Amino acid sequence: MRQTYAPLVWQCRYGGIEVPEQLWTYADSGIGKKYSENQSEDVIDEKEYIKSFEKWVSNFSDFVESKGKVQPGKYRAYGYKQPPHLWNEIKSGLRALKLRFGIAPRNSSAEKQMIQNLNRNQTLDPKKTEGKKLRE
């Protein structure tokens, strides 16, 4: 089994987050060991891996520091107040209520499941478990 820190960067890249080339590195740990023997407490003893990881952390820190403070943009998250979505909430509530009575939107997955008798979600008490419903 191998454990690396490269997948974290990979996940960022393929998740749409830009990762600069100088932060794209790879290192192995736990070669020939079982997954259960290649956890954080085990990896800490692998000097080459830790040395490589510390270099990556240093590169990361230097990169972030070189960029300087990021100025808040137009769509900053802090302090953002989401506009009300009252109409969408009402529509969603009506859809949920209809489904409780077995009325699914036309050509929806819920309708297809009801037709095939795969979905038995008709209930006025959605918090009641299937087991309780069957025992009544």
Secondary structure by P-SEA (a helix, b strand, c coil): ccccaaaaaaaaaaaccccccccbbbbbcccccccccccccccccaaaaaaaaaaaaaaaaaaaaaacccccccccccccccccaaaaaaaaaaaaaaaaacccccccaaaaaaaacccccccccccccaaaaaac
